[in-house]
Amino acid sequence: MSSEKQQRVVVAGATGYLGKYVVRAFKERGYFVRVLTRDLDRLKSPGPFTAPALTEQDYDEVFVGEVTRPETLQGLLDDIDVVFSSIGISRQRDGLSFEQVDYQCNRNLIDLCEGSSVKRFVYVSMQGAENIMQLAITQAHERVVQALQQSGLEYRIVRPCGYFSDMGVLYDMATRGRSFLVGDGSNLMNPIHGHDLAHVCVDTAEGDALEVEAGGPDIMTQREAAELAFEVVGKTPKITVIPLWLARGLANFIGLLSTQFGDLADFIVTAGEIDGVGPKRGSITLRSYFEMLRDEDAAG
């Protein structure tokens, strides 16, 4: 991308774990950063699992709007060169589906780019999507990718292997004295810290590769990650394995009660079945991340 003038970026998903780090990373690289949010308090408050609170020094403008309501986004892309989106369901409690959030909200942003000054759209999907296309979350993500491919926009896709925020659940269980693993815990993974992934995202926005996979520096099994959490908190590992057949049955039952939570449960069970390993692009280790969480707890 041209470096003759200051590049201007909109960050959508800025109150999420990754989005907060991405806002800072673009600002550090000299971009004019416009943040899209529907909740100023969440933007300026620390998120879970070490996600930082953002200050006015981390961005240039705030645009308050809701991606579920395109009529609230008029003017969002004025004079913008790059759109970055990590919008998706994580711990959302709005009762919305992956189709409604992960696909439709991003589709609304893509449609908004038509006739605008936007040159490039950077989207965060998932590594190994081709192996788990039966999942609702994967289908939603990949429909966004297809929409971008058909949009006429320059696009870039970032495919992380997993987030350290997900590993925070292992830390929380270790502090309570017992971890529960779906499956025997032998599946391999190398999730990446939000800070490291944010810089991968900016590199990708500026680079030529259409799709970039990203993992952290540690490749380990799910069980090894759980044991590491116990080691950091100073407790004897107590790990309970939930057999895959039982976990699958529970996910199916949850799906009968709630489509949204059933889809989430389906994703969690599948994550316990498959490997998720990609190129080592991060430098922050899982041990140091668990130590950060421990130090936060100690500080109160």
C-alpha positions as CSV (number, residue, x, y, z in Angstrom):
1,M,0.0,0.0,0.0
2,S,1.1,3.5,-0.7
3,S,3.1,5.2,2.1
4,E,3.0,8.7,0.5
5,K,0.3,9.8,2.9
6,Q,-0.9,8.8,6.3
7,Q,-3.1,5.7,5.9
8,R,-6.5,5.8,7.6
9,V,-8.1,2.7,9.1
10,V,-11.4,1.8,10.7
11,V,-11.1,-0.9,13.4
12,A,-14.4,-2.9,13.8
13,G,-14.5,-5.3,16.8
14,A,-12.4,-2.9,18.9
15,T,-13.9,-3.9,22.2
16,G,-12.9,-7.5,21.8
17,Y,-9.7,-9.3,23.0
18,L,-7.9,-9.0,19.6
19,G,-9.5,-5.7,18.6
20,K,-8.1,-3.7,21.5
21,Y,-4.6,-4.8,20.6
22,V,-5.2,-4.1,16.9
23,V,-6.2,-0.5,17.6
24,R,-2.9,0.1,19.4
25,A,-0.9,-1.7,16.7
26,F,-2.2,0.4,13.9
27,K,-1.7,3.6,15.9
28,E,1.9,2.5,16.7
29,R,2.5,2.1,13.0
30,G,1.4,5.7,12.3
31,Y,-2.1,5.1,11.0
32,F,-5.0,7.5,11.6
33,V,-7.3,5.2,13.6
34,R,-11.0,5.5,13.7
35,V,-12.6,3.0,16.2
36,L,-16.1,1.6,15.7
37,T,-17.9,0.8,18.9
38,R,-21.4,0.6,20.3
39,D,-20.1,0.9,23.9
40,L,-17.6,3.6,25.0
41,D,-17.3,2.1,28.5
42,R,-16.2,-1.3,27.1
43,L,-13.7,0.4,24.9
44,K,-12.1,2.3,27.8
45,S,-12.2,-0.6,30.3
46,P,-9.8,-3.5,30.6
47,G,-11.2,-6.7,28.9
48,P,-10.9,-10.2,30.2
49,F,-7.6,-12.2,30.0
50,T,-5.3,-9.1,29.9
51,A,-7.1,-7.2,27.0
52,P,-6.1,-3.6,27.6
53,A,-8.2,-0.6,28.3
54,L,-7.8,1.9,25.5
55,T,-7.2,5.6,26.0
56,E,-7.5,8.6,23.7
57,Q,-3.8,8.2,22.9
58,D,-4.5,4.8,21.3
59,Y,-6.8,6.2,18.6
60,D,-7.8,9.4,16.7
61,E,-11.6,9.1,16.5
62,V,-14.5,7.1,17.9
63,F,-17.5,6.3,15.8
64,V,-20.5,5.1,17.8
65,G,-22.7,2.7,15.8
66,E,-24.0,-0.8,15.6
67,V,-23.0,-3.1,12.8
68,T,-26.2,-5.0,13.2
69,R,-28.0,-1.8,12.1
70,P,-26.3,-0.4,8.9
71,E,-28.3,2.8,9.1
72,T,-26.2,3.8,12.1
73,L,-23.0,3.5,10.1
74,Q,-23.4,6.4,7.7
75,G,-20.2,8.3,7.5
76,L,-18.1,5.6,9.2
77,L,-15.9,5.1,6.1
78,D,-15.5,8.7,5.0
79,D,-11.9,9.2,3.9
80,I,-10.9,5.7,5.1
81,D,-8.3,3.6,3.2
82,V,-8.4,0.3,5.2
83,V,-11.2,-1.6,7.1
84,F,-10.1,-4.1,9.7
85,S,-12.7,-6.4,11.2
86,S,-12.5,-9.0,13.9
87,I,-16.2,-8.9,14.6
88,G,-17.6,-12.2,15.8
89,I,-19.3,-14.0,18.7
90,S,-17.1,-14.9,21.6
91,R,-18.8,-14.5,24.9
92,Q,-21.7,-12.5,23.5
93,R,-25.0,-12.9,25.3
94,D,-27.4,-11.2,22.8
95,G,-28.9,-14.4,21.7
96,L,-27.6,-13.9,18.1
97,S,-26.3,-16.6,15.9
98,F,-23.0,-16.9,14.1
99,E,-24.9,-16.2,10.9
100,Q,-26.3,-13.0,12.3
101,V,-23.0,-11.7,13.8
102,D,-19.9,-13.4,12.2
103,Y,-21.4,-13.3,8.7
104,Q,-24.1,-10.6,8.5
105,C,-22.3,-7.9,10.5
106,N,-19.2,-8.3,8.4
107,R,-21.3,-8.4,5.2
108,N,-22.8,-5.1,6.2
109,L,-19.3,-3.6,6.4
110,I,-18.4,-5.0,3.1
111,D,-21.5,-3.6,1.5
112,L,-20.7,-0.2,3.1
113,C,-17.4,-0.1,1.3
114,E,-19.1,0.1,-2.1
115,G,-18.6,3.6,-3.5
116,S,-16.3,4.6,-0.6
117,S,-12.6,5.5,-0.5
118,V,-11.8,2.1,1.1
119,K,-9.0,0.2,-0.8
120,R,-8.4,-2.8,1.4
121,F,-10.4,-4.9,3.8
122,V,-8.6,-7.1,6.4
123,Y,-10.6,-9.8,8.0
124,V,-9.8,-12.3,10.7
125,S,-11.1,-15.8,10.0
126,M,-9.7,-19.1,11.4
127,Q,-6.9,-21.5,10.6
128,G,-7.8,-25.0,9.3
129,A,-11.3,-23.9,8.2
130,E,-11.4,-26.4,5.4
131,N,-11.3,-29.3,8.0
132,I,-14.2,-28.1,10.1
133,M,-16.7,-26.8,7.5
134,Q,-19.5,-28.6,9.3
135,L,-19.5,-26.0,12.0
136,A,-21.8,-23.0,11.9
137,I,-19.0,-20.7,13.0
138,T,-16.7,-21.8,10.2
139,Q,-19.5,-21.5,7.6
140,A,-20.1,-18.0,8.7
141,H,-16.5,-17.0,8.6
142,E,-15.9,-18.5,5.2
143,R,-19.0,-16.8,3.7
144,V,-17.4,-13.5,4.7
145,V,-14.2,-14.6,2.9
146,Q,-16.2,-15.5,-0.2
147,A,-18.1,-12.2,0.0
148,L,-14.7,-10.4,0.0
149,Q,-13.4,-12.4,-2.9
150,Q,-16.5,-11.3,-4.9
151,S,-16.6,-7.7,-3.7
152,G,-13.9,-6.2,-6.0
153,L,-12.1,-4.9,-2.9
154,E,-8.5,-5.7,-2.2
155,Y,-8.7,-8.1,0.7
156,R,-6.4,-9.8,3.2
157,I,-7.4,-12.8,5.4
158,V,-5.6,-13.5,8.8
159,R,-6.1,-17.1,10.0
160,P,-5.0,-17.5,13.7
161,C,-4.7,-21.0,15.3
162,G,-6.4,-19.8,18.4
163,Y,-6.2,-17.0,21.0
164,F,-4.5,-16.8,24.3
165,S,-7.8,-15.5,25.7
166,D,-9.2,-19.0,25.1
167,M,-6.3,-20.4,27.1
168,G,-7.3,-18.1,30.0
169,V,-10.1,-20.6,30.6
170,L,-7.5,-23.2,31.4
171,Y,-5.9,-20.8,33.9
172,D,-9.2,-20.1,35.6
173,M,-9.9,-23.8,36.0
174,A,-6.4,-24.3,37.4
175,T,-7.0,-21.6,40.0
176,R,-10.1,-23.4,41.1
177,G,-8.2,-26.7,41.4
178,R,-9.5,-28.8,38.6
179,S,-9.4,-28.7,34.8
180,F,-11.9,-30.3,32.4
181,L,-10.7,-31.3,29.0
182,V,-12.8,-32.4,26.1
183,G,-11.2,-35.5,24.8
184,D,-7.9,-36.9,26.1
185,G,-6.1,-33.6,25.5
186,S,-3.6,-35.0,23.0
187,N,-4.5,-32.6,20.2
188,L,-1.7,-30.1,19.3
189,M,-2.1,-26.4,19.2
190,N,-0.1,-23.1,19.2
191,P,-2.5,-20.2,20.0
192,I,-1.1,-16.7,19.8
193,H,-1.2,-13.7,22.2
194,G,-3.4,-10.8,21.1
195,H,-0.5,-8.3,21.0
196,D,1.5,-10.6,18.7
197,L,-1.5,-11.3,16.5
198,A,-2.4,-7.6,16.2
199,H,1.0,-6.9,14.7
200,V,0.5,-9.9,12.3
201,C,-2.7,-8.2,11.3
202,V,-1.1,-4.9,10.5
203,D,1.8,-6.7,8.7
204,T,-0.9,-8.5,6.6
205,A,-2.7,-5.2,5.9
206,E,0.5,-3.8,4.5
207,G,1.7,-7.0,2.7
208,D,1.0,-8.8,-0.5
209,A,-0.1,-12.2,0.8
210,L,-3.8,-12.7,0.4
211,E,-4.0,-15.1,3.4
212,V,-1.7,-15.4,6.4
213,E,-1.8,-18.1,9.1
214,A,-0.5,-17.2,12.5
215,G,0.4,-19.2,15.6
216,G,2.3,-18.6,18.8
217,P,5.8,-19.8,19.7
218,D,4.7,-22.8,21.8
219,I,3.4,-26.0,20.2
220,M,1.9,-28.2,22.8
221,T,-1.0,-30.5,23.6
222,Q,-4.1,-29.3,25.3
223,R,-3.2,-31.4,28.3
224,E,0.3,-29.9,28.5
225,A,-1.3,-26.4,28.4
226,A,-3.6,-27.4,31.3
227,E,-0.6,-28.8,33.3
228,L,1.3,-25.6,32.6
229,A,-1.5,-23.5,34.1
230,F,-1.4,-25.6,37.3
231,E,2.4,-25.2,37.5
232,V,2.1,-21.4,37.2
233,V,-0.6,-21.2,39.9
234,G,1.4,-23.6,42.1
235,K,-1.2,-26.4,42.4
236,T,-1.1,-30.1,41.8
237,P,-2.7,-30.9,38.4
238,K,-6.2,-32.4,38.7
239,I,-7.5,-33.0,35.2
240,T,-10.9,-34.6,34.4
241,V,-11.4,-35.9,30.9
242,I,-14.8,-35.6,29.3
243,P,-15.0,-38.4,26.6
244,L,-15.7,-37.1,23.2
245,W,-18.9,-39.2,22.8
246,L,-20.2,-37.7,26.0
247,A,-19.2,-34.2,25.1
248,R,-20.8,-34.6,21.7
249,G,-24.0,-35.8,23.3
250,L,-24.0,-32.8,25.7
251,A,-23.5,-30.4,22.8
252,N,-26.4,-31.9,20.9
253,F,-28.6,-31.6,23.9
254,I,-27.6,-27.9,24.4
255,G,-28.4,-27.4,20.8
256,L,-32.0,-28.5,21.4
257,L,-32.3,-25.8,24.1
258,S,-30.4,-23.0,22.3
259,T,-29.1,-22.8,18.7
260,Q,-26.5,-20.2,19.7
261,F,-25.1,-22.1,22.7
262,G,-25.4,-25.4,20.8
263,D,-23.2,-24.0,18.0
264,L,-20.7,-22.8,20.6
265,A,-20.7,-26.1,22.3
266,D,-20.2,-27.9,18.9
267,F,-17.2,-25.7,18.3
268,I,-15.7,-26.4,21.7
269,V,-16.1,-30.1,21.2
270,T,-14.6,-30.0,17.8
271,A,-11.6,-28.0,19.1
272,G,-10.9,-30.9,21.4
273,E,-10.8,-33.4,18.5
274,I,-8.4,-31.7,16.0
275,D,-5.0,-30.2,15.9
276,G,-4.6,-26.4,15.4
277,V,-1.0,-25.6,14.5
278,G,0.3,-22.9,12.2
279,P,3.4,-20.9,11.5
280,K,5.1,-19.5,14.6
281,R,4.6,-15.7,14.3
282,G,4.4,-14.7,17.9
283,S,7.0,-14.3,20.6
284,I,5.0,-14.1,23.8
285,T,4.9,-17.6,25.4
286,L,1.9,-19.3,27.0
287,R,3.9,-19.5,30.3
288,S,4.5,-15.8,30.4
289,Y,0.8,-15.2,29.6
290,F,-0.3,-17.4,32.5
291,E,2.2,-15.5,34.7
292,M,0.6,-12.2,33.6
293,L,-2.8,-13.6,34.7
294,R,-1.3,-14.7,38.0
295,D,0.3,-11.3,38.6
296,E,-3.0,-9.6,37.8
297,D,-4.8,-11.8,40.4
298,A,-2.1,-11.1,43.0
299,A,-2.5,-7.3,42.4
300,G,-6.2,-7.6,43.0
